[in-house]
Amino acid sequence: MASTSGGPIGQLACRIAAQRDANRVILVEPAPERRRFGPASRADPTMSPARAGVQLDTSTVDVVFECSGSAAAIAEALRLLTPGAVLANVGAGPGGGFDPDIVLLKELTVRGSFVYGAEFDSAIELLARGDIRVDDLTTEIAPVEEALRAIENLRSAEVMKVLIAPNG
C-alpha cells in the first residue's frame, strides 16, 4: 500500500493499512515536516516524490491512496500500481495527471472517496480500542486571533494539523 500524501488523511490511511496488516506501507510526501510522521504511521519507507521516482520500480504497489489531489502524485500513483491494482482517489485538486490509457492497459480499479458515512462507527471503534493513534497529528493549538497565521502554516505544510481554540 502506498499513500501519495503525508498530510493528516494520508497519515491516517497509512495507520489504518498497517493496522489491517498491509504487507508494506509506503508514504510519499514532498514536505520534510510531514514525512517525519511516517514512522509513527508505520510507513516504511517514507520518502520524497523525487526519491520515490528513482527508488520505486514501476508496477510494484497493489493499492495506492492518493490523498493530495496533485496531478504529479496521481501520475506517480498510476506508475506504481501493478496490473489489476486499486487506486483510491481521496484528494481533490486542479486536475491533470490522470491517464485513462494507463487505467485501461493495467486494468486498474479506480475508486473515489469523498463523503464519510458508515465509516464513522468503525473509526470510533478503532480510536476507542486504541488501535490507531491520532493525538500526535495535531501539532499546533492556536487562539482565534492567530487562526489566519495557523491556516497559512497549514498551506505551507509547516504543521500537520491545527486546532483553533476559541478560548485561547
PyMOL commands that set and color helices and strands:
alter all, ss='L'
color gray80, all
select helices_A, chain A and resi 8-19+32-35+49-55+71-80+100-106+119-129+135-137+144-155
alter helices_A, ss='H'
color red, helices_A
select strands_A, chain A and resi 2-3+26-28+46-47+61-66+81-89+109-112+138-143+161-165
alter strands_A, ss='S'
color yellow, strands_A
deselect
rebuild
show_as cartoon
